[in-house]
Amino acid sequence: MKAFAIYRLPRQNHYTLVEQTAGVPLELFSLAELNGKRGFVLAPFAVSEEEPIMLIRGDRVETRLIDSLESAVLSEASVLKETDISRDDYHIDFANYHAHLLSGEFRKIVLARSVNVTSDPVRSGLDLFRDACQRYPRMFICLVSTPKSGTWLTATPEILLSNTGGLWQTIALAGTMRLEGDDLNSEGEHVLWSTKNIQEQRYVATYLTECLEQFTGDFNECGPYTARAGHLVHLRSDFTFTLPDEQHLGDVLMTLHPTPAVCGLPKPQTFDFIQKNEHSPRRYYSGFMGPILLPSSTLHLPPSTHLYVSLRCMQLLPDGYRLYAGGGLLPDSVEEQEWQETEAKMETMRNLLNSKTANRK
């Protein structure tokens, strides 16, 4: 099994293939080890022996049009069966997490869950990737596979660290609402945000400001504003900045990841609590992935970095898929509303699995 990644940046009509043609990807156990490294990164929520940071060496880097991907046309939709909704486990986790919020120990904490979906037949990763590119033009779409990690597909709206034209970018993305009715024909500009969602997003923006101040004094924040991602909208603030030393991106990532958007505040306490108490191990969900200082297949383009948080993702299994989703909890969170938010987020991947063909809009 070769290690590879294919990814498409938001609103682009082409994808990039990164393949390691010999040997196995480098396994790293600290984000600081990414300093000076180049390639494609697949990082977990929490680094461990079982889930290390994977760095795919770009022996082969090619950019192609998405329409060049072959697509299998299926005579009928796959037969799908969800085997572990885990509503009782979620109830236990929510009560445990919420108690720590009400006591004032945590200001925010993210509760995640996963579900197994068996499928007959199982669609190929390339078919799912192509379908995701067509369905979700605003998102970063990526299919990545290594012998150690297995195969993962994500359709995520959240930039962790990206470089375009010499300027670096990260975003504060939090708060979630589902678009319905006529709003599905808009960008969600008429959505009215609750105090809970506004506060949740502000936590993330403040955290990013404090992180960036450690590396640069030259940054700017724009937002928050409503940003659409599939059938959902989020509150988003954009941060642009300069970095005096691009060979120490691992240090920047070690400070940023995990952000309060996938972890909580205070970060060290909520990070430890999640690992010890969450029923469903996150593995590479709510980690990040993407190229880091990767040389372009087009000679006149400089090396690029586009790292995205691994949200709206699933792992491809021999007999189906494992879907992941999570949501930020605050003291005034209501369990049923939070459960429904995770259901809405899982629809991003479920929509792909319910497709009759791999070649539909």
C-alpha positions as CSV (number, residue, x, y, z in Angstrom):
1,M,0.0,0.0,0.0
2,K,1.6,3.3,-1.1
3,A,1.2,6.5,0.9
4,F,-0.6,9.2,-1.0
5,A,-2.8,12.3,-0.7
6,I,-5.0,14.1,-3.1
7,Y,-6.4,17.4,-2.2
8,R,-8.4,20.3,-3.7
9,L,-8.3,23.8,-2.3
10,P,-11.6,25.7,-2.0
11,R,-13.2,27.0,-5.2
12,Q,-10.5,25.4,-7.5
13,N,-11.2,23.2,-10.5
14,H,-8.0,21.1,-10.1
15,Y,-6.5,18.8,-7.5
16,T,-3.0,17.9,-6.5
17,L,-1.7,14.4,-6.1
18,V,1.2,13.8,-3.6
19,E,2.6,10.3,-3.6
20,Q,5.5,8.6,-1.9
21,T,6.8,6.0,-4.3
22,A,9.3,4.3,-2.1
23,G,9.6,3.5,1.6
24,V,7.1,4.5,4.3
25,P,6.1,7.9,5.5
26,L,8.1,9.5,8.3
27,E,6.5,9.1,11.7
28,L,6.8,12.1,14.1
29,F,5.8,12.4,17.7
30,S,6.0,16.1,18.2
31,L,4.8,19.0,16.1
32,A,8.1,20.7,16.7
33,E,9.6,17.9,14.5
34,L,7.9,19.5,11.5
35,N,10.4,22.4,11.6
36,G,12.1,22.6,8.3
37,K,10.2,19.6,6.9
38,R,8.4,19.4,3.5
39,G,5.7,17.1,2.3
40,F,2.1,16.2,3.1
41,V,1.2,16.1,6.8
42,L,-1.5,14.0,8.5
43,A,-1.7,14.8,12.2
44,P,-4.0,13.4,14.8
45,F,-5.9,15.2,17.6
46,A,-3.4,13.7,20.1
47,V,-0.1,12.2,19.1
48,S,0.5,8.6,20.3
49,E,2.4,5.5,19.2
50,E,-0.8,4.3,17.5
51,E,-1.5,7.7,15.9
52,P,1.7,9.5,15.1
53,I,2.1,12.5,12.8
54,M,2.5,11.1,9.3
55,L,4.7,13.0,6.8
56,I,4.3,11.8,3.2
57,R,7.4,12.6,1.1
58,G,6.4,14.2,-2.2
59,D,8.3,11.9,-4.6
60,R,5.6,12.6,-7.1
61,V,3.6,15.8,-7.1
62,E,1.1,16.4,-9.9
63,T,-1.7,18.9,-10.5
64,R,-4.7,17.8,-12.6
65,L,-8.2,18.9,-13.5
66,I,-10.9,17.3,-11.3
67,D,-12.8,16.3,-14.4
68,S,-9.9,14.0,-15.4
69,L,-10.7,11.7,-12.4
70,E,-12.5,8.6,-13.6
71,S,-15.9,8.1,-11.9
72,A,-17.7,4.8,-11.4
73,V,-21.5,4.9,-12.2
74,L,-23.4,2.7,-9.9
75,S,-26.7,1.1,-10.9
76,E,-28.1,1.8,-7.5
77,A,-27.2,3.4,-4.2
78,S,-25.2,1.4,-1.6
79,V,-27.1,-0.3,1.1
80,L,-26.0,1.5,4.3
81,K,-26.5,0.5,7.9
82,E,-25.4,2.6,10.9
83,T,-24.5,0.2,13.7
84,D,-23.6,2.4,16.7
85,I,-25.3,5.7,17.0
86,S,-24.2,5.7,20.7
87,R,-26.9,8.0,22.0
88,D,-26.5,6.6,25.5
89,D,-22.7,7.1,25.5
90,Y,-23.2,10.7,24.3
91,H,-25.7,11.3,27.1
92,I,-23.1,10.1,29.7
93,D,-20.3,12.2,28.1
94,F,-22.5,15.3,27.9
95,A,-23.4,15.1,31.6
96,N,-19.8,14.7,32.5
97,Y,-18.5,17.5,30.4
98,H,-21.3,19.8,31.3
99,A,-20.7,19.4,35.0
100,H,-17.2,20.7,34.6
101,L,-18.5,23.7,32.7
102,L,-21.1,24.5,35.3
103,S,-18.5,24.3,38.1
104,G,-16.4,26.9,36.3
105,E,-13.4,24.5,35.8
106,F,-13.8,24.8,32.0
107,R,-15.0,27.8,29.9
108,K,-15.6,25.7,26.8
109,I,-15.0,22.0,25.8
110,V,-15.6,20.1,22.6
111,L,-17.5,16.8,22.7
112,A,-17.0,14.5,19.8
113,R,-18.6,11.2,18.7
114,S,-18.4,8.7,15.8
115,V,-20.5,6.2,14.1
116,N,-19.8,3.1,12.0
117,V,-21.6,2.7,8.7
118,T,-21.5,-0.6,6.9
119,S,-21.9,-0.5,3.2
120,D,-22.6,-2.9,0.3
121,P,-20.9,-2.1,-2.0
122,V,-18.2,0.1,-0.5
123,R,-17.5,3.1,-2.8
124,S,-13.8,3.8,-3.6
125,G,-12.0,6.7,-2.0
126,L,-11.5,8.4,-5.4
127,D,-15.2,8.3,-6.2
128,L,-16.0,9.8,-2.8
129,F,-13.3,12.4,-3.3
130,R,-14.7,13.4,-6.7
131,D,-18.2,13.6,-5.4
132,A,-17.1,15.7,-2.5
133,C,-15.3,18.2,-4.8
134,Q,-18.6,18.6,-6.8
135,R,-20.8,18.9,-3.8
136,Y,-18.7,21.2,-1.6
137,P,-16.9,23.8,-3.7
138,R,-16.2,26.1,-0.6
139,M,-14.4,23.4,1.3
140,F,-10.9,21.8,1.4
141,I,-11.4,18.3,0.1
142,C,-8.7,15.7,0.8
143,L,-8.2,11.9,0.5
144,V,-5.1,10.7,2.3
145,S,-3.8,7.2,2.9
146,T,-0.9,5.6,4.7
147,P,-0.3,2.0,5.9
148,K,-0.2,3.3,9.5
149,S,-3.2,5.6,9.5
150,G,-5.5,4.0,7.1
151,T,-7.5,6.0,4.6
152,W,-9.3,9.2,5.5
153,L,-11.6,11.6,3.6
154,T,-12.4,15.1,4.8
155,A,-14.4,18.1,3.5
156,T,-13.5,20.8,5.9
157,P,-13.9,24.6,6.0
158,E,-11.4,25.4,8.7
159,I,-7.9,26.7,7.9
160,L,-5.3,26.0,10.5
161,L,-2.3,27.6,8.7
162,S,-2.0,28.6,5.1
163,N,0.3,30.7,2.9
164,T,-0.8,32.6,-0.1
165,G,1.3,35.2,-1.9
166,G,3.7,35.6,1.0
167,L,1.0,36.3,3.6
168,W,0.0,33.6,6.2
169,Q,-3.6,33.0,7.3
170,T,-5.5,31.2,10.0
171,I,-9.2,31.5,10.9
172,A,-11.4,31.4,14.0
173,L,-14.3,29.2,13.0
174,A,-17.0,28.3,15.6
175,G,-20.7,28.4,16.0
176,T,-22.9,26.3,13.8
177,M,-26.4,26.7,12.3
178,R,-28.2,24.6,9.6
179,L,-29.5,26.4,6.5
180,E,-33.1,25.5,5.6
181,G,-35.7,26.6,3.1
182,D,-34.9,29.7,1.0
183,D,-31.6,30.2,3.0
184,L,-30.1,27.3,1.1
185,N,-30.0,29.6,-2.0
186,S,-28.0,32.2,-0.1
187,E,-24.7,32.5,1.7
188,G,-26.5,32.6,5.1
189,E,-26.2,36.3,5.4
190,H,-29.6,36.6,7.1
191,V,-28.8,34.1,9.9
192,L,-29.3,35.5,13.4
193,W,-26.7,34.2,15.8
194,S,-27.3,33.3,19.4
195,T,-25.3,34.6,22.3
196,K,-23.9,31.1,22.8
197,N,-22.5,30.9,19.2
198,I,-21.1,34.4,19.3
199,Q,-19.3,33.7,22.6
200,E,-18.0,30.4,21.3
201,Q,-16.5,32.0,18.3
202,R,-15.0,34.9,20.3
203,Y,-13.1,32.4,22.5
204,V,-11.4,30.9,19.4
205,A,-10.5,34.4,18.0
206,T,-9.0,35.5,21.3
207,Y,-7.0,32.3,21.6
208,L,-5.6,32.8,18.1
209,T,-4.6,36.4,18.8
210,E,-2.7,35.3,21.9
211,C,-1.0,32.5,19.9
212,L,0.1,34.8,17.0
213,E,1.5,37.4,19.3
214,Q,4.2,34.9,20.2
215,F,5.5,34.8,16.6
216,T,4.7,38.1,15.0
217,G,3.6,41.6,15.7
218,D,2.3,42.0,12.1
219,F,-1.2,40.5,12.0
220,N,-4.7,41.6,11.2
221,E,-8.1,40.3,12.1
222,C,-11.2,40.6,9.9
223,G,-14.6,39.5,11.1
224,P,-16.6,37.8,12.4
225,Y,-18.9,37.1,9.5
226,T,-21.1,34.3,8.4
227,A,-19.4,31.7,6.3
228,R,-21.2,28.9,4.5
229,A,-19.9,25.3,4.4
230,G,-22.3,22.9,2.6
231,H,-25.7,23.1,4.3
232,L,-24.2,24.7,7.4
233,V,-23.0,28.1,8.3
234,H,-20.4,29.2,10.9
235,L,-19.1,32.4,12.4
236,R,-15.6,33.1,11.0
237,S,-12.8,35.6,11.6
238,D,-9.8,35.8,9.2
239,F,-6.3,36.4,10.5
240,T,-3.6,37.4,8.1
241,F,0.0,37.8,9.2
242,T,3.7,37.6,8.3
243,L,6.2,35.1,9.7
244,P,9.8,36.1,10.0
245,D,11.0,32.4,10.0
246,E,9.1,29.9,7.9
247,Q,11.5,27.1,8.8
248,H,9.9,26.9,12.3
249,L,6.3,26.2,11.3
250,G,6.3,23.2,13.6
251,D,6.7,25.6,16.6
252,V,3.7,27.7,15.3
253,L,1.6,24.6,14.9
254,M,2.5,23.3,18.3
255,T,1.1,26.6,19.7
256,L,-2.0,26.7,17.6
257,H,-3.1,23.0,17.7
258,P,-5.5,22.0,19.0
259,T,-7.5,25.3,18.9
260,P,-10.5,25.8,21.2
261,A,-12.7,25.1,18.1
262,V,-11.8,21.3,18.5
263,C,-10.6,21.2,22.1
264,G,-11.6,23.8,24.8
265,L,-10.4,26.3,27.3
266,P,-8.3,26.2,29.3
267,K,-6.5,24.2,26.6
268,P,-4.2,21.9,28.7
269,Q,-7.0,20.8,31.1
270,T,-9.6,20.2,28.5
271,F,-7.1,18.4,26.2
272,D,-6.3,15.9,29.0
273,F,-9.9,15.6,30.0
274,I,-11.0,14.7,26.4
275,Q,-8.4,12.0,26.1
276,K,-9.4,10.4,29.4
277,N,-13.2,10.7,29.1
278,E,-14.5,10.8,25.6
279,H,-16.2,7.4,24.7
280,S,-15.1,7.5,21.0
281,P,-11.3,7.9,20.3
282,R,-10.8,10.7,17.8
283,R,-7.7,9.3,16.0
284,Y,-7.1,11.7,13.1
285,Y,-10.4,13.5,13.4
286,S,-9.9,17.1,14.7
287,G,-6.2,16.8,13.9
288,F,-5.1,18.5,10.7
289,M,-3.8,17.7,7.2
290,G,-2.4,19.3,4.1
291,P,0.9,20.2,2.3
292,I,3.6,21.9,4.2
293,L,6.3,23.8,2.2
294,L,5.5,21.4,-0.6
295,P,7.3,22.2,-3.9
296,S,4.8,22.7,-6.7
297,S,4.6,20.5,-9.8
298,T,4.6,23.8,-11.7
299,L,8.1,25.2,-11.6
300,H,7.1,28.9,-11.4
301,L,5.1,28.5,-8.2
302,P,6.8,28.6,-4.8
303,P,6.4,25.9,-2.2
304,S,3.0,26.0,-0.6
305,T,1.5,25.3,2.8
306,H,-2.2,24.7,3.2
307,L,-3.0,23.0,6.5
308,Y,-6.7,22.4,7.4
309,V,-8.4,21.1,10.5
310,S,-9.7,17.6,9.9
311,L,-13.5,18.2,10.4
312,R,-16.4,16.6,8.5
313,C,-14.3,13.6,8.0
314,M,-14.5,9.8,7.9
315,Q,-12.2,6.8,7.8
316,L,-12.7,4.3,5.0
317,L,-12.9,0.7,6.3
318,P,-12.9,-2.6,4.4
319,D,-16.7,-3.0,5.0
320,G,-17.8,0.6,5.2
321,Y,-16.9,3.9,6.9
322,R,-16.5,5.5,10.3
323,L,-17.9,9.1,10.5
324,Y,-16.9,11.7,13.1
325,A,-18.4,15.0,14.3
326,G,-18.2,17.2,17.4
327,G,-19.5,20.4,18.9
328,G,-18.4,23.0,21.4
329,L,-20.1,23.0,24.8
330,L,-20.6,26.1,27.0
331,P,-22.4,26.3,30.4
332,D,-25.7,27.1,28.7
333,S,-25.5,24.2,26.2
334,V,-28.6,21.9,25.8
335,E,-27.8,18.2,25.2
336,E,-30.5,17.6,22.5
337,Q,-29.4,20.7,20.6
338,E,-25.8,19.7,20.7
339,W,-26.6,16.1,19.6
340,Q,-28.6,17.5,16.6
341,E,-25.6,19.7,15.7
342,T,-23.4,16.6,15.4
343,E,-26.0,14.9,13.3
344,A,-26.1,18.0,11.0
345,K,-22.3,17.9,10.7
346,M,-22.3,14.2,9.9
347,E,-24.7,14.8,7.0
348,T,-21.7,16.3,5.1
349,M,-20.2,12.7,4.8
350,R,-23.6,10.9,4.8
351,N,-24.6,12.9,1.6
352,L,-21.7,11.3,-0.2
353,L,-22.5,7.8,1.0
354,N,-26.1,8.2,-0.1
355,S,-25.2,9.1,-3.7
356,K,-26.4,6.8,-6.5
357,T,-23.4,7.7,-8.6
358,A,-19.9,9.0,-8.1
359,N,-20.5,11.5,-10.9
360,R,-23.3,13.8,-9.7
361,K,-23.6,17.4,-8.9
